[in-house]
Every structure is written in structure tokens, then in C-alpha cells.
């Protein structure tokens, strides 16, 4: 499923997934939802990059007031999780 979502699956892998999804409506719904999320993420100016995601999330957080929070914030903004 991830290879298809990432555009890395070959025709055979895609066909196997499509057969599975055809017989499992719940899996089809989940896959369609994931496809939609990936499309929206790719349309975002910072794309799917981890650094872009971290920067976007960090920009929306309230200011950090504790020493621990400042250190954690600095680590997250550098991509350290």
C-alpha cells in the first residue's frame, strides 16, 4: 500500500493491491482516505518533507516558557525527535 501511495509500486504490485481493495470495502475506504491525505500534503508548499512538517507544526505552537520546553523545542526544530 505504501509503495502505491508513494508512486513506487510497479504494475504488478498495484494490481495486487487493487484486487485486495476490490474485495474489502473498509480497506478501500481507508486507502481512498490515505490517497486524499497524500494529495493534500503534496499540494502543501513544504510538501511531505519532515523538516517542513516540523517547521509548520512548530510555528503553530504557543511560545515555550520552561527550560526543558525550550530545549525540546530546539531539538524538534532541528528535526531531532
C-alpha positions in Angstrom: 0.0 0.0 0.0 2.8 2.4 0.9 4.6 1.8 -2.4 1.4 2.7 -4.3 0.8 5.8 -2.2 4.5 6.9 -2.8 4.3 6.2 -6.5 7.0 3.5 -6.2 4.9 0.4 -7.0 5.2 -1.5 -10.2 2.1 -2.6 -12.2 2.0 -6.0 -10.5 2.1 -4.6 -7.0 -0.6 -2.1 -7.9 -2.8 -4.9 -9.4 -2.4 -7.0 -6.2 -3.5 -4.0 -4.1 -6.4 -3.2 -6.4 -7.7 -6.8 -6.2 -7.5 -6.7 -2.4 -9.3 -3.4 -2.2 -12.0 -4.6 -4.6 -12.9 -7.3 -2.1 -12.6 -5.2 1.1 -14.8 -2.1 1.3 -13.3 -1.0 4.6 -9.7 -1.2 3.2 -10.9 0.6 0.1 -12.3 3.5 2.2 -9.1 3.7 4.2 -6.9 3.6 1.1 -9.0 6.3 -0.6 -8.7 8.5 2.6 -4.9 8.0 2.6 -4.7 8.9 -1.1 -6.6 12.1 -0.4 -4.3 12.9 2.5 -1.2 12.3 0.4 -2.6 14.5 -2.4 -3.3 17.3 0.1 0.2 17.0 1.6 1.8 17.2 -1.8 -0.1 20.3 -2.6 1.3 22.0 0.6 4.1 24.4 -0.2 6.5 22.4 2.0 5.4 19.1 0.6 6.0 15.9 2.5 9.4 16.8 3.9 9.9 16.0 7.6 11.6 19.3 8.1 8.7 21.2 6.5 6.2 19.4 8.7 8.2 20.1 11.9 8.6 23.8 10.9 4.9 24.0 10.2 3.8 22.4 13.5 6.4 24.4 15.5 5.1 27.7 14.0 1.6 26.9 15.3 2.6 26.1 18.9 2.4 28.7 21.7 5.7 30.1 23.0 7.7 27.8 25.3 8.4 29.2 28.7 10.3 26.4 30.6 14.0 25.5 30.1 13.0 21.9 29.3 10.5 23.1 26.8 13.0 25.4 25.1 15.5 22.6 24.7 12.8 20.2 23.4 11.6 22.9 21.0 15.2 23.5 19.7 15.7 19.8 19.2 12.4 19.4 17.3 13.1 22.4 15.1 16.3 20.8 14.1 14.5 17.6 13.2 15.5 15.6 16.3 12.7 13.6 17.7 
